């Protein structure tokens, strides 16, 4: 058997660098550390042309497999699809651009003996203060909303046991929060400091829409982590607060009406009714959420057993979210 | 069939499920007390399931020592701390018994009460709930909130169980197949059991003061209990017919809207000079109509959900007993 096989998953989704150079840069340290590995590169349809140098390397005998998606999907789905094709027990995710020095990969793999997921933290940072400001604002919000103390969710370089990817519900744009979701499933997550790559130090400012999407992701994450099983606690709190203020306004103007002030031509009456209406709507949505949770509870397993005595259980039928939309076509393979 | 309603005709296999969170000092005494109590019980066999709910102390190691010493003791280690309800459900999923008894891991329940629970199950009940006589807990912090909560829960769910906080309960297997616990629903097990078509009764059980370890309850759960209570009420009465819940509220809303409309028209024709505004009353009418329409649509979406999603994987039907057979 020898050492366990490490599958390096590279989703090619945005700002890709020349993939053959990337492969050489990151496979070299792995080879030097004596780690058996394979690269699974998965491309969005519009990046197909970038794969040809890799295919040449694969034909030359390098352990590379290139997958081509039939349609554009989120990075979480790309990772799931790539994970299906990977043969290794340890998966290593790597963005298609340089984040950390290649030497970090061996350190991450080395953590797999006593952790389920190890994520690289770019430290010390060598990029501009604008990047670092964005990073610290984002992680400040993460800490405030979820209580997590993880420092670099954006890095994207992580090693994990296969079971982490299999057992963690992951979809859409939530790949960024994979370590958080894994922690919630009871996996041990560690951070490993890694030297930032000099290719990662240019200042990046995104379009406003990107920041809006990040904020919405974070809100979704906050809700999913805390209220998946009990939506009414969230909607009920919002709704009853709104209804309470509405009723207070209505009570005050009604009392003033008894005191002789006119009632019907006061705009504040409208505000009171509006708040009450919003409150009822929020509670109604919460009840719908509870109904969905209740009717799904018996097909959903709400816990994970610790790994030491995992036996297959008849109730192991979990809902794994939506499957991959299209089976990927294998463009080329090393074997 | 022995375990689908009706009277159990052969001796049942018994599973005892105990969720444990940071109860290291209580594990060994618990196991020996349960073992001693079950020697006298008339069952075909028994197992004791210790569910370790992600304890931070040596609870898991203590459980594994107990399991190594006695093959009837099994350990179910959860990957992290999920809370009492989920720990119970994990125990139910692993339990093999025809009858499942649950109790607290802090030795405040008395395993000697298990035969009484079993007897009530054999009389044909699906769920037997203990109520603690002469409860040994702090008066202000534990007993008063518990008394209030019991009163409210009884009044709203109309399940005549006087002590929803008592962990000592016995379940028939068939009921567990129809009932699934999640979130923090352990307080509402009797209500969920009735919603699942179960026959529920209660019997008095003993209660002892805590000897070792610390209580894991704190105040400040009132809001959560209230929100959960509303959920349970909805599940009990409306989970199969959401329009019946949202429809009447929508009607009230339409009524308010209609009344505002009438008043606005009256004001416009100056039958009532004090109704002067051309904005406020029509505004209220629009908001109320909007709310009514919203609620009807929410109810319709819920019906769509029930007809599609929920019917893909139907719940097991409740058991029905043939009378006079």
Boltz contact constraints between the chains, C-beta under 6 A:
constraints:
  - contact:
      token1: [A, 186]
      token2: [B, 79]
      max_distance: 6.0
  - contact:
      token1: [A, 186]
      token2: [B, 80]
      max_distance: 6.0
  - contact:
      token1: [A, 229]
      token2: [B, 182]
      max_distance: 6.0
  - contact:
      token1: [A, 229]
      token2: [B, 183]
      max_distance: 6.0
  - contact:
      token1: [A, 230]
      token2: [B, 183]
      max_distance: 6.0
  - contact:
      token1: [A, 232]
      token2: [B, 227]
      max_distance: 6.0
  - contact:
      token1: [A, 232]
      token2: [B, 231]
      max_distance: 6.0
  - contact:
      token1: [A, 233]
      token2: [B, 227]
      max_distance: 6.0
  - contact:
      token1: [A, 236]
      token2: [B, 227]
      max_distance: 6.0
  - contact:
      token1: [A, 262]
      token2: [B, 274]
      max_distance: 6.0
  - contact:
      token1: [A, 264]
      token2: [B, 275]
      max_distance: 6.0
  - contact:
      token1: [A, 264]
      token2: [B, 277]
      max_distance: 6.0
  - contact:
      token1: [A, 264]
      token2: [B, 280]
      max_distance: 6.0
  - contact:
      token1: [A, 264]
      token2: [B, 281]
      max_distance: 6.0
  - contact:
      token1: [A, 265]
      token2: [B, 276]
      max_distance: 6.0
  - contact:
      token1: [A, 265]
      token2: [B, 277]
      max_distance: 6.0
  - contact:
      token1: [A, 265]
      token2: [B, 280]
      max_distance: 6.0
  - contact:
      token1: [A, 269]
      token2: [B, 280]
      max_distance: 6.0
  - contact:
      token1: [A, 270]
      token2: [B, 280]
      max_distance: 6.0
  - contact:
      token1: [A, 270]
      token2: [B, 283]
      max_distance: 6.0
  - contact:
      token1: [A, 273]
      token2: [B, 284]
      max_distance: 6.0
  - contact:
      token1: [A, 273]
      token2: [B, 287]
      max_distance: 6.0
  - contact:
      token1: [A, 274]
      token2: [B, 287]
      max_distance: 6.0
  - contact:
      token1: [A, 277]
      token2: [B, 287]
      max_distance: 6.0
  - contact:
      token1: [A, 277]
      token2: [B, 291]
      max_distance: 6.0
  - contact:
      token1: [A, 281]
      token2: [B, 294]
      max_distance: 6.0
  - contact:
      token1: [A, 284]
      token2: [B, 295]
      max_distance: 6.0
  - contact:
      token1: [A, 284]
      token2: [B, 298]
      max_distance: 6.0
  - contact:
      token1: [A, 287]
      token2: [B, 234]
      max_distance: 6.0
  - contact:
      token1: [A, 288]
      token2: [B, 298]
      max_distance: 6.0
  - contact:
      token1: [A, 288]
      token2: [B, 302]
      max_distance: 6.0
  - contact:
      token1: [A, 290]
      token2: [B, 231]
      max_distance: 6.0
  - contact:
      token1: [A, 291]
      token2: [B, 239]
      max_distance: 6.0
  - contact:
      token1: [A, 291]
      token2: [B, 302]
      max_distance: 6.0
  - contact:
      token1: [A, 294]
      token2: [B, 235]
      max_distance: 6.0
  - contact:
      token1: [A, 294]
      token2: [B, 239]
      max_distance: 6.0
  - contact:
      token1: [A, 295]
      token2: [B, 310]
      max_distance: 6.0
  - contact:
      token1: [A, 297]
      token2: [B, 180]
      max_distance: 6.0
  - contact:
      token1: [A, 297]
      token2: [B, 182]
      max_distance: 6.0
  - contact:
      token1: [A, 298]
      token2: [B, 180]
      max_distance: 6.0
  - contact:
      token1: [A, 298]
      token2: [B, 315]
      max_distance: 6.0
  - contact:
      token1: [A, 299]
      token2: [B, 313]
      max_distance: 6.0
  - contact:
      token1: [A, 302]
      token2: [B, 86]
      max_distance: 6.0
  - contact:
      token1: [A, 302]
      token2: [B, 182]
      max_distance: 6.0
  - contact:
      token1: [A, 303]
      token2: [B, 78]
      max_distance: 6.0
  - contact:
      token1: [A, 303]
      token2: [B, 82]
      max_distance: 6.0
  - contact:
      token1: [A, 303]
      token2: [B, 86]
      max_distance: 6.0
  - contact:
      token1: [A, 303]
      token2: [B, 90]
      max_distance: 6.0
  - contact:
      token1: [A, 304]
      token2: [B, 79]
      max_distance: 6.0
  - contact:
      token1: [A, 306]
      token2: [B, 77]
      max_distance: 6.0
  - contact:
      token1: [A, 306]
      token2: [B, 79]
      max_distance: 6.0
  - contact:
      token1: [A, 315]
      token2: [B, 93]
      max_distance: 6.0
